[in-house]
Amino acid sequence: MSKNIIDIRAKFDYDAGHIKDAINIREDLLLNNPGYYLNKKEIYYLYCDTGHRSKLVSNKLNALGYKTLNIEGGYKNYLINF
């Protein structure tokens, strides 16, 4: 399991389907305590259903000095393309 691909959706959404090797850390948990989950020396890939919320979360985390990238289109785009 990769700790660098993070599904920020609720656990029931993650359990219903997720990107292979992704871990689930809800957006509120991640934003409230990023230092617990993330290392500023690593790059993380975030996604939600459509990529909108994960883009906002990614921007907030980047402003705090973390290195994150949004997976454009989120899980729905992943399903279509993979």
N, C-alpha and C positions, 0 to 999 in steps of 0.2 A: 504494500500500500504506500502510495506516495504522499508525503506530508506537504508537498508543494502544489498540489491541485486541491483547491478548497471549494466545496459546495456550500454556499452560505444559506441555502434554503432550510426550511423546517425539516426535522428528522423524518416525518412521514413522507415528504416529497423525495428526500434522499433515498429512503427505503423503497419507494416505488420505482426508482431507477436513477442511476447516476453515471457519470463518466468513469470509466474503468480507472482504478487506482486512486480516485479522489477520496478525501476525507470530508466529513461533515462538521463544520463549525458554523453555527447560526450567526447571522450578521450582527445581532445585538451582542452576543458574547465576544465576537471578534473585535468589534468597535469599543466595547467597554474595557477590554483588557488585552490589547494587541500584544504586549510584551510577553504575556503568558503563552501565546500560541505561535508567535512569529519571531524570527531572528533577523535583525537588520542587515545581515551579511548574505542572506539568501533571497532568491526571487520566488514569488508565489503567483499562481494563476488562479483567479477567482471566477466563479460563475454562479448564476441564479437561473431562473427559467428562461428569461429573454435577454439577459445581459444588461438590463437597465439598472437594477439595484446593485449588481456587482460592480458596475462602472462607478457608481457613486461611492460605494465602500472602498474600492480601489483608490479613487482620488483622495479620499479622507486619509487612508493609510499611507499613501505616498507623501501627503503633506506632513505626516508625522515622522517621515524618514524611512519608512519601510519600502521595499521594492516589490510592487505588485503589478500585475497585468490583468486586464479584464479579458475573458474569453467572449469575444463578440458574438452576439446572438444567443448566448447562454446554452442551456441544456437542449432547448428546442432546436436550435441550429445544429447542435452536435448530433441529435437523432436523425436529422435530415441528411447530413453529410457523411455520417459514419455508419 
